[in-house]
Amino acid sequence: MPDDGAGPAARGGPGAVRPGRTRGPTSAPSGRDRGAGGGRRKAPWPWRERPRLALRPWRGCPRVPPGARDGRVRRPGGARVPGGARVPGVRARPVRRGAREPSMKGSPGTRRGALALLAATQLLMIMDTAIVNVALPSVGEDLGTDSEGLSWVANAYLITFGGLLLLGGRAADLLGHRRLFAGGLALLATASAAGGLAQSTGALVAARAAQGVGAALAAAAAFALLLLLYPDGPARHKALGAFAAMGGLGGVLGTVLGGVLTDLLGWRSTFWLNVIVAAVLGALAPRLLDGGTRRPERGFDLLGALTATGGLGLVAYALVGRSPLAGAAGLALLAGFALVQTRAARPLVPPAVARRPALRLANVLSALAQMALFPMFFLVSLYLQRVLDHSPLTGGLGLLPLSLVVVATAPLTGRLILRLGLGRTMTLGFGLLLAGMVWLALALRAEGTFTTTVLAPSLVLGAALPLVMVTTNVAATAEAAPEETGLASGLINTSQQFGSVLGLAVLVAVATTRTGTATPQAETAGYQAALLVGAAFAAAAALLSVRLSLPAPAPAPPRQDRVGDPR
């Protein structure tokens, strides 16, 4: 019989060692059976007996030979174990499919490629919203839509996106992060194509709602994949800084591209751009992302998913559509969701996770940051266009210095966290946000120019944005276990989205109330009042950030010399 590499011990023959036993000194291999390394010479192994799956040893196996490398290496005469050694004479069993812990390990080049893919997805999500907002006037002219219909083109996306972020994050934990990421991008591309072909306002609104669903699934899975790719520490801080940089760059890039594409190719080209970019990202996902991050457990909290999604969707509808009845119904559903989570066998948001003080405070701080930052972009754009008579394109370019500061500051955030600590860096970020908002509000003038009113305060706000976003994201995800990354992603994304929508509704209402007439002086006064309210949100966040304290990290487990059952 030909030689194929397994000794009698590996074939379960007379020399095999049963579980829990080790070979005694009298069973050492003879000189005739020893190879060059002192082990047993390879013996025949019929092809039909070769294992088809990864192998794990039973309990009670002998010591791993010292010097075994990480990864799976071949050792003569025994079972292959996850630590890299081949334990002599240990009977092996197949690994249960889907039973491994979620991980995203790989070479540095692969991790950088995966990070670039996920950051590009974040850029697409932010850019899409800005592009469509710029194209809305052209949409109204082409489809004959009034201002109310145009508002629903934007609001349909916000409602479905905000309502499904939490469910999307949890579904990624259960179904697989890469699978949900690719599925969300596919749905986003399909819905964008439908929007590009829409011939009526109703069809366009439906396409935008479907875009929100796909974007929610892809965004929640992308953030969870980043958390799996980089465990808590300086590497994760840098990765979150890249996400913050893409967020700052996406708003300006979307405004510029929206104006250029709409002027040259028409508003439909803005939707086809989403199709191309989402298709490219989806094609790269299987090559750069690990597909084995699904949790092995079964079961799904269907009632919790329905009440959470319905409640969040109704609250989002109430904020963008100013419907108190929808808001009351949404809050009632969310109260029912909280009750369901205390009784469900496998809750969507386990009560133990919801009780973590650092997680709750970090989500509140993230929402407060967005309540100040997101409306600021909108109000500054209106000020540049309505008061200073800038075009939409030049108004978008007016935010370019802010975005450049964001891109420059974001990579330094991790170093600041290491030097000052997470809490102090967060407080510094909110302090800069407060100073920038107050400065901007006091600098606005009806007869001013961009350089005398917006430029200098926007640079301070550009430095504050990555500090605030990275530190709140770090605090919100620091305690998340590998199987909870999707849940942590859904919670923080939901907080940010609803903070944006709530802040925009409040600050626009303040600006409208103070404006009164349509004169430049009145509009400027309204914008100033709204920005000061945003500064109040930043001040509240700065005071709350002092209370943030993360639990001390658990000590690393001692290195084990013996290999047991990894179940």
C-alpha positions as CSV (number, residue, x, y, z in Angstrom):
1,M,0.0,0.0,0.0
2,P,1.4,3.5,-0.8
3,D,2.7,5.8,2.0
4,D,0.2,8.7,2.7
5,G,1.3,10.3,5.9
6,A,-0.6,8.8,8.9
7,G,0.8,6.4,11.4
8,P,-1.1,3.7,13.3
9,A,-2.1,6.1,16.0
10,A,-3.8,8.5,13.6
11,R,-5.7,5.6,12.0
12,G,-7.0,4.3,15.3
13,G,-4.9,1.1,15.1
14,P,-3.2,-0.7,17.9
15,G,-1.0,2.2,18.7
16,A,-3.8,4.7,19.2
17,V,-4.2,6.5,22.4
18,R,-7.8,6.8,23.7
19,P,-9.2,10.0,25.0
20,G,-7.9,10.9,28.5
21,R,-4.8,8.7,28.2
22,T,-1.3,9.3,27.2
23,R,1.3,7.1,25.8
24,G,3.6,5.5,28.3
25,P,7.4,5.3,28.0
26,T,7.3,1.7,26.9
27,S,5.4,2.7,23.7
28,A,8.1,4.9,22.2
29,P,8.6,4.3,18.5
30,S,11.4,2.0,17.4
31,G,14.3,3.3,15.4
32,R,12.9,1.8,12.2
33,D,9.7,3.9,12.5
34,R,11.4,7.2,13.5
35,G,11.7,9.9,10.9
36,A,14.3,12.7,10.8
37,G,12.6,14.7,13.5
38,G,12.2,11.8,15.9
39,G,8.5,11.3,15.2
40,R,6.8,8.2,13.6
41,R,7.3,7.7,9.9
42,K,4.2,8.3,7.7
43,A,2.1,5.3,7.1
44,P,-0.6,4.5,4.6
45,W,-4.0,6.3,4.9
46,P,-6.8,5.3,2.5
47,W,-8.3,8.2,0.7
48,R,-11.8,7.5,2.0
49,E,-10.7,7.9,5.6
50,R,-9.3,11.4,5.1
51,P,-11.1,14.0,7.3
52,R,-13.0,16.6,5.2
53,L,-13.4,19.2,8.0
54,A,-11.2,20.9,10.5
55,L,-10.3,18.6,13.5
56,R,-10.4,19.2,17.2
57,P,-9.0,16.9,20.0
58,W,-11.0,15.3,22.7
59,R,-10.5,16.3,26.4
60,G,-7.5,15.1,28.2
61,C,-5.1,15.2,25.4
62,P,-1.3,15.4,26.1
63,R,0.8,18.6,26.0
64,V,1.3,20.5,22.9
65,P,4.9,20.2,21.7
66,P,6.7,23.5,22.5
67,G,7.6,25.8,19.6
68,A,4.4,25.0,17.6
69,R,3.6,27.9,15.3
70,D,0.3,29.7,15.2
71,G,-2.0,28.5,12.4
72,R,-2.4,24.9,11.3
73,V,0.9,23.1,10.8
74,R,1.4,19.4,10.0
75,R,2.9,17.2,12.7
76,P,3.4,13.5,12.1
77,G,1.1,11.1,13.8
78,G,-1.8,12.8,15.4
79,A,-4.8,15.2,15.3
80,R,-4.6,18.8,14.1
81,V,-5.6,21.3,16.7
82,P,-6.6,25.0,16.4
83,G,-3.4,26.2,18.2
84,G,-1.3,24.9,15.4
85,A,0.1,21.7,16.9
86,R,-0.5,18.1,15.8
87,V,-0.9,16.2,19.1
88,P,0.6,12.7,18.8
89,G,-1.9,9.8,19.2
90,V,-5.0,11.9,19.8
91,R,-8.2,10.9,18.2
92,A,-9.9,13.8,16.3
93,R,-13.4,14.7,15.6
94,P,-15.0,17.1,13.1
95,V,-15.7,20.7,14.0
96,R,-19.4,21.5,14.1
97,R,-20.2,23.9,11.3
98,G,-20.8,27.5,12.4
99,A,-19.4,26.8,15.9
100,R,-16.4,29.0,15.8
101,E,-16.1,32.4,17.5
102,P,-16.6,35.4,15.2
103,S,-13.3,36.8,14.1
104,M,-11.7,38.8,11.3
105,K,-8.1,37.7,11.5
106,G,-5.8,38.1,8.6
107,S,-2.6,39.5,7.3
108,P,-2.0,43.3,7.6
109,G,-2.5,43.7,3.9
110,T,-5.8,41.9,4.0
111,R,-7.0,44.0,7.0
112,R,-6.0,47.2,5.3
113,G,-8.0,46.2,2.2
114,A,-11.0,45.3,4.4
115,L,-10.8,48.6,6.2
116,A,-10.6,50.5,2.9
117,L,-13.7,48.6,1.7
118,L,-15.7,49.4,4.9
119,A,-14.6,53.0,4.9
120,A,-15.7,53.4,1.3
121,T,-19.1,52.0,2.3
122,Q,-19.3,54.7,5.0
123,L,-18.4,57.3,2.4
124,L,-21.1,56.0,0.1
125,M,-23.8,56.2,2.8
126,I,-23.0,59.8,3.7
127,M,-22.4,60.9,0.1
128,D,-25.7,59.4,-1.1
129,T,-27.8,61.6,1.2
130,A,-25.9,64.8,0.2
131,I,-26.1,64.0,-3.5
132,V,-29.9,63.5,-3.5
133,N,-30.5,66.6,-1.4
134,V,-28.7,68.7,-4.1
135,A,-30.6,67.0,-6.9
136,L,-34.1,67.6,-5.3
137,P,-34.9,70.8,-7.1
138,S,-34.2,69.2,-10.5
139,V,-36.3,66.2,-9.5
140,G,-39.3,68.5,-8.8
141,E,-38.9,70.2,-12.2
142,D,-38.7,66.9,-14.1
143,L,-41.5,65.0,-12.3
144,G,-43.7,68.0,-11.6
145,T,-43.5,67.5,-7.8
146,D,-44.3,70.2,-5.2
147,S,-42.2,70.8,-2.1
148,E,-44.2,68.4,0.0
149,G,-43.6,65.6,-2.4
150,L,-39.9,66.4,-2.5
151,S,-39.7,66.3,1.2
152,W,-40.9,62.7,1.1
153,V,-38.2,61.8,-1.3
154,A,-35.8,62.6,1.4
155,N,-37.9,61.5,4.4
156,A,-38.7,58.0,3.1
157,Y,-35.0,57.2,3.2
158,L,-34.6,58.6,6.7
159,I,-37.5,56.7,8.1
160,T,-36.6,53.2,6.9
161,F,-32.9,53.8,7.5
162,G,-33.4,54.9,11.1
163,G,-36.0,52.2,11.8
164,L,-33.9,49.2,10.6
165,L,-30.4,50.0,12.0
166,L,-31.0,48.2,15.3
167,L,-32.5,45.1,13.6
168,G,-29.8,45.1,10.9
169,G,-27.1,45.1,13.5
170,R,-28.6,42.2,15.5
171,A,-29.4,40.3,12.3
172,A,-25.7,40.6,11.3
173,D,-24.7,38.7,14.5
174,L,-27.1,35.9,13.8
175,L,-27.0,35.6,10.0
176,G,-23.4,36.6,9.3
177,H,-21.9,40.0,8.9
178,R,-20.5,39.6,5.4
179,R,-23.7,38.0,4.2
180,L,-25.8,40.9,5.5
181,F,-23.3,43.5,4.2
182,A,-23.4,42.1,0.7
183,G,-27.2,41.7,0.8
184,G,-27.6,45.3,1.9
185,L,-25.4,46.6,-0.9
186,A,-27.3,44.5,-3.4
187,L,-30.6,46.0,-2.2
188,L,-29.1,49.5,-2.3
189,A,-27.9,49.1,-5.8
190,T,-31.3,47.6,-7.0
191,A,-33.3,50.4,-5.3
192,S,-31.0,53.0,-6.8
193,A,-31.5,51.6,-10.2
194,A,-35.3,51.7,-9.6
195,G,-34.9,55.4,-8.5
196,G,-33.0,56.2,-11.7
197,L,-35.8,54.7,-13.8
198,A,-38.7,56.2,-11.8
199,Q,-41.3,58.1,-13.8
200,S,-43.4,59.3,-11.0
201,T,-43.0,60.7,-7.5
202,G,-44.6,57.7,-5.9
203,A,-42.2,55.3,-7.6
204,L,-39.2,57.5,-6.5
205,V,-40.4,57.6,-2.9
206,A,-40.8,53.8,-2.9
207,A,-37.3,53.5,-4.3
208,R,-35.9,55.8,-1.7
209,A,-37.5,53.8,1.1
210,A,-36.0,50.6,-0.3
211,Q,-32.6,52.4,-0.4
212,G,-33.0,53.2,3.3
213,V,-33.5,49.5,4.0
214,G,-30.4,48.4,2.1
215,A,-28.3,51.2,3.5
216,A,-29.4,50.3,7.1
217,L,-28.4,46.6,6.6
218,A,-25.0,47.5,4.9
219,A,-24.1,50.3,7.4
220,A,-24.8,48.2,10.5
221,A,-22.9,45.2,9.2
222,A,-20.0,47.4,8.0
223,F,-19.5,48.9,11.5
224,A,-19.8,45.5,13.1
225,L,-17.2,44.1,10.7
226,L,-14.8,46.9,11.6
227,L,-15.2,46.0,15.3
228,L,-14.4,42.4,14.5
229,L,-11.5,43.4,12.3
230,Y,-9.8,45.5,15.0
231,P,-10.2,44.5,18.7
232,D,-10.4,47.3,21.3
233,G,-7.2,49.3,21.4
234,P,-5.1,51.8,19.3
235,A,-5.7,49.9,16.1
236,R,-9.5,50.2,16.5
237,H,-9.1,53.9,17.4
238,K,-7.3,54.5,14.0
239,A,-10.0,52.5,12.2
240,L,-12.7,54.6,13.8
241,G,-10.8,57.7,12.8
242,A,-10.9,56.6,9.2
243,F,-14.7,56.2,9.5
244,A,-15.0,59.7,10.9
245,A,-12.8,61.1,8.1
246,M,-15.0,59.4,5.5
247,G,-18.1,60.9,7.2
248,G,-16.7,64.4,7.0
249,L,-15.5,63.9,3.5
250,G,-18.7,62.3,2.2
251,G,-20.9,65.3,3.0
252,V,-18.8,67.7,0.9
253,L,-18.0,65.3,-1.8
254,G,-21.7,64.4,-2.1
255,T,-22.6,68.1,-2.4
256,V,-20.0,68.8,-5.1
257,L,-20.7,65.6,-7.1
258,G,-24.5,66.2,-6.8
259,G,-24.1,69.7,-8.3
260,V,-21.7,68.5,-11.1
261,L,-23.7,65.4,-12.1
262,T,-27.1,67.2,-12.0
263,D,-25.8,70.0,-14.2
264,L,-24.0,67.8,-16.7
265,L,-26.0,64.5,-16.8
266,G,-29.3,65.2,-15.0
267,W,-30.6,64.1,-11.6
268,R,-31.0,60.5,-12.6
269,S,-27.2,60.1,-12.9
270,T,-26.9,60.6,-9.1
271,F,-28.9,57.3,-8.6
272,W,-26.8,55.5,-11.2
273,L,-23.6,56.5,-9.4
274,N,-24.9,54.6,-6.3
275,V,-25.5,51.5,-8.5
276,I,-21.9,51.5,-9.8
277,V,-20.3,52.1,-6.4
278,A,-22.5,49.6,-4.5
279,A,-21.9,46.9,-7.2
280,V,-18.1,47.4,-7.0
281,L,-18.1,47.2,-3.2
282,G,-20.3,44.1,-3.2
283,A,-18.0,42.4,-5.7
284,L,-15.0,43.1,-3.5
285,A,-16.7,41.9,-0.2
286,P,-16.1,38.1,-0.7
287,R,-12.4,38.7,-1.5
288,L,-11.7,41.0,1.5
289,L,-14.1,40.0,4.2
290,D,-14.3,36.9,6.3
291,G,-17.5,35.0,5.8
292,G,-17.4,32.9,9.0
293,T,-18.6,35.4,11.6
294,R,-22.1,34.0,12.1
295,R,-23.2,33.0,15.7
296,P,-23.9,29.3,16.1
297,E,-27.0,29.8,18.3
298,R,-30.5,29.4,17.0
299,G,-33.6,31.4,17.6
300,F,-34.7,34.9,16.8
301,D,-36.8,37.5,18.8
302,L,-39.5,38.1,16.1
303,L,-41.8,40.1,18.4
304,G,-38.9,42.3,19.6
305,A,-37.8,42.9,16.0
306,L,-41.4,44.0,15.0
307,T,-41.9,46.3,18.0
308,A,-38.5,47.8,17.7
309,T,-38.6,48.4,14.0
310,G,-42.2,49.7,14.1
311,G,-41.5,52.0,17.1
312,L,-38.3,53.5,15.6
313,G,-39.9,53.9,12.2
314,L,-42.9,55.7,13.7
315,V,-40.7,58.0,15.8
316,A,-38.7,58.8,12.7
317,Y,-41.9,59.6,10.8
318,A,-43.1,61.8,13.6
319,L,-39.9,63.8,13.6
320,V,-39.6,64.3,9.9
321,G,-43.4,64.6,9.3
322,R,-44.2,66.5,12.6
323,S,-47.0,64.0,13.5
324,P,-47.6,63.8,17.3
325,L,-49.9,60.8,16.9
326,A,-47.2,58.8,15.1
327,G,-44.8,59.8,17.8
328,A,-47.1,58.6,20.6
329,A,-47.7,55.3,18.8
330,G,-43.9,54.9,18.2
331,L,-43.2,55.5,21.9
332,A,-45.8,53.0,22.9
333,L,-44.3,50.4,20.7
334,L,-40.8,51.1,22.1
335,A,-42.2,50.6,25.6
336,G,-43.7,47.3,24.5
337,F,-40.3,46.4,23.0
338,A,-38.6,47.1,26.4
339,L,-41.1,44.8,28.1
340,V,-40.7,42.0,25.5
341,Q,-36.9,42.1,26.0
342,T,-37.3,41.1,29.7
343,R,-39.3,38.0,28.8
344,A,-37.9,36.8,25.5
345,A,-35.7,33.7,25.5
346,R,-33.2,35.3,23.0
347,P,-33.9,39.0,23.2
348,L,-32.9,41.4,20.4
349,V,-31.2,43.6,23.0
350,P,-30.4,41.5,26.1
351,P,-31.2,43.4,29.3
352,A,-27.7,42.8,30.6
353,V,-26.3,44.7,27.6
354,A,-28.8,47.5,28.1
355,R,-27.8,47.9,31.7
356,R,-24.2,48.7,31.0
357,P,-23.7,52.3,32.2
358,A,-20.9,53.2,29.8
359,L,-22.9,51.9,26.8
360,R,-26.0,53.9,27.8
361,L,-24.0,57.1,28.4
362,A,-22.0,56.8,25.2
363,N,-25.1,56.4,23.1
364,V,-26.7,59.5,24.7
365,L,-23.5,61.5,24.1
366,S,-23.4,60.3,20.5
367,A,-27.0,61.4,19.9
368,L,-26.3,64.8,21.5
369,A,-23.2,65.3,19.2
370,Q,-25.3,64.6,16.1
371,M,-28.1,67.0,17.4
372,A,-25.5,69.8,17.2
373,L,-23.4,68.7,14.2
374,F,-25.9,67.5,11.6
375,P,-28.1,70.6,11.7
376,M,-25.0,72.8,11.6
377,F,-24.1,71.6,8.1
378,F,-27.7,72.2,6.9
379,L,-27.9,75.7,8.5
380,V,-24.5,76.8,7.2
381,S,-25.5,75.7,3.7
382,L,-28.7,77.7,3.9
383,Y,-26.9,80.7,5.2
384,L,-24.3,80.6,2.3
385,Q,-27.0,80.3,-0.3
386,R,-29.9,82.4,1.0
387,V,-28.0,85.2,2.8
388,L,-24.7,85.4,0.9
389,D,-26.2,84.4,-2.5
390,H,-23.8,81.5,-3.2
391,S,-24.8,78.8,-5.7
392,P,-25.4,75.2,-4.4
393,L,-22.1,74.1,-5.7
394,T,-20.1,77.0,-4.1
395,G,-22.1,76.6,-1.0
396,G,-21.0,72.9,-0.8
397,L,-17.4,73.9,-1.4
398,G,-17.7,76.3,1.5
399,L,-17.7,73.3,3.8
400,L,-14.5,71.9,2.1
401,P,-12.1,73.4,4.7
402,L,-14.0,71.8,7.5
403,S,-13.8,68.5,5.8
404,L,-10.1,68.8,5.2
405,V,-9.5,69.5,8.9
406,V,-11.6,66.4,9.7
407,V,-9.5,64.2,7.4
408,A,-6.3,65.6,9.0
409,T,-7.5,65.3,12.6
410,A,-9.1,61.9,12.5
411,P,-5.8,59.9,12.3
412,L,-4.5,61.7,15.3
413,T,-7.4,60.9,17.5
414,G,-6.0,57.5,18.5
415,R,-2.8,59.2,19.7
416,L,-4.7,61.7,21.8
417,I,-6.7,58.9,23.4
418,L,-3.4,57.1,24.4
419,R,-1.9,60.3,25.7
420,L,-4.9,61.9,27.5
421,G,-7.2,59.0,28.1
422,L,-10.6,58.4,26.5
423,G,-12.7,60.6,28.9
424,R,-10.4,63.6,28.6
425,T,-10.2,63.4,24.8
426,M,-14.0,63.1,24.7
427,T,-14.5,66.2,26.9
428,L,-11.9,68.1,24.8
429,G,-13.9,67.2,21.7
430,F,-17.2,68.4,23.1
431,G,-15.5,71.6,24.4
432,L,-14.2,72.4,20.9
433,L,-17.7,71.6,19.6
434,L,-19.2,74.1,22.1
435,A,-16.7,76.7,21.3
436,G,-17.1,76.3,17.5
437,M,-20.9,76.5,17.6
438,V,-20.9,79.6,19.8
439,W,-18.3,81.3,17.6
440,L,-20.2,80.4,14.4
441,A,-23.5,81.8,15.8
442,L,-21.9,85.1,16.9
443,A,-19.9,85.5,13.7
444,L,-22.8,85.3,11.2
445,R,-23.7,88.6,9.6
446,A,-26.2,89.5,6.9
447,E,-23.6,91.6,5.2
448,G,-20.7,89.3,5.9
449,T,-18.5,87.1,3.7
450,F,-17.5,83.5,3.9
451,T,-14.0,84.3,5.2
452,T,-15.2,86.7,7.9
453,T,-18.2,84.5,9.1
454,V,-17.9,80.8,8.4
455,L,-14.3,79.9,7.7
456,A,-12.6,80.2,11.1
457,P,-15.4,78.6,13.2
458,S,-15.7,75.8,10.7
459,L,-12.1,74.9,11.3
460,V,-12.7,74.5,15.0
461,L,-15.7,72.4,14.3
462,G,-13.7,70.2,11.9
463,A,-11.2,69.5,14.7
464,A,-14.1,68.7,17.1
465,L,-16.0,66.3,14.8
466,P,-13.5,63.4,14.8
467,L,-12.7,63.7,18.5
468,V,-16.4,63.5,19.4
469,M,-17.3,60.7,16.9
470,V,-14.3,58.4,17.6
471,T,-14.5,58.7,21.4
472,T,-18.2,58.0,21.6
473,N,-17.9,55.1,19.2
474,V,-15.0,53.7,21.3
475,A,-16.9,54.0,24.5
476,A,-20.1,52.5,23.0
477,T,-18.3,49.4,21.7
478,A,-15.5,48.9,24.3
479,E,-17.5,46.3,26.3
480,A,-19.0,44.5,23.3
481,A,-18.1,40.8,23.0
482,P,-17.3,39.4,19.5
483,E,-20.9,38.0,19.3
484,E,-22.3,41.4,20.2
485,T,-20.6,43.6,17.6
486,G,-23.7,43.8,15.4
487,L,-25.8,44.8,18.4
488,A,-23.3,47.5,19.4
489,S,-23.2,48.7,15.9
490,G,-27.0,48.9,15.6
491,L,-27.3,50.8,18.9
492,I,-24.7,53.4,18.2
493,N,-25.9,53.9,14.6
494,T,-29.5,54.2,15.8
495,S,-28.5,56.8,18.4
496,Q,-26.6,58.9,15.8
497,Q,-29.4,58.7,13.2
498,F,-32.1,59.7,15.6
499,G,-29.9,62.4,17.1
500,S,-29.5,63.8,13.6
501,V,-33.2,63.8,12.8
502,L,-34.2,65.1,16.2
503,G,-31.6,67.9,16.1
504,L,-32.6,68.9,12.6
505,A,-36.3,69.1,13.5
506,V,-35.6,71.2,16.7
507,L,-33.1,73.6,15.2
508,V,-35.0,74.2,12.0
509,A,-38.1,74.9,14.1
510,V,-36.1,77.4,16.1
511,A,-34.7,79.1,13.0
512,T,-38.2,79.3,11.4
513,T,-39.7,80.8,14.5
514,R,-37.1,83.5,14.9
515,T,-36.9,84.3,11.2
516,G,-40.4,85.8,10.8
517,T,-39.8,87.7,7.6
518,A,-37.7,86.7,4.6
519,T,-35.1,89.5,4.9
520,P,-31.4,88.6,5.2
521,Q,-31.2,90.1,8.6
522,A,-34.2,88.0,9.9
523,E,-32.9,84.8,8.4
524,T,-29.4,85.4,9.9
525,A,-31.0,86.0,13.3
526,G,-32.9,82.7,13.0
527,Y,-29.7,80.8,12.1
528,Q,-27.9,82.4,15.0
529,A,-30.6,81.3,17.5
530,A,-30.7,77.7,16.1
531,L,-26.9,77.4,16.3
532,L,-27.0,78.6,20.0
533,V,-29.5,75.9,20.7
534,G,-27.0,73.4,19.1
535,A,-24.3,74.9,21.4
536,A,-26.5,74.1,24.4
537,F,-26.7,70.4,23.3
538,A,-22.8,70.4,23.0
539,A,-22.5,72.0,26.5
540,A,-24.8,69.3,28.0
541,A,-22.7,66.6,26.3
542,A,-19.5,68.1,27.6
543,L,-20.8,68.0,31.2
544,L,-22.0,64.4,30.8
545,S,-18.8,63.2,29.3
546,V,-17.0,63.9,32.6
547,R,-19.1,61.1,34.1
548,L,-18.0,58.5,31.6
549,S,-16.0,55.6,33.1
550,L,-15.2,52.3,31.5
551,P,-14.7,49.2,33.5
552,A,-11.1,48.1,33.8
553,P,-10.2,45.4,31.2
554,A,-10.2,41.9,32.4
555,P,-6.7,40.4,33.0
556,A,-5.5,38.2,30.2
557,P,-6.0,34.4,31.0
558,P,-2.8,32.5,31.8
559,R,-1.2,30.6,28.9
560,Q,-2.3,27.0,28.9
561,D,0.2,24.3,28.3
562,R,-2.5,21.7,27.6
563,V,-4.9,21.6,24.8
564,G,-8.5,20.9,25.8
565,D,-11.8,20.8,24.1
566,P,-12.3,24.3,22.7
567,R,-16.0,24.1,22.9
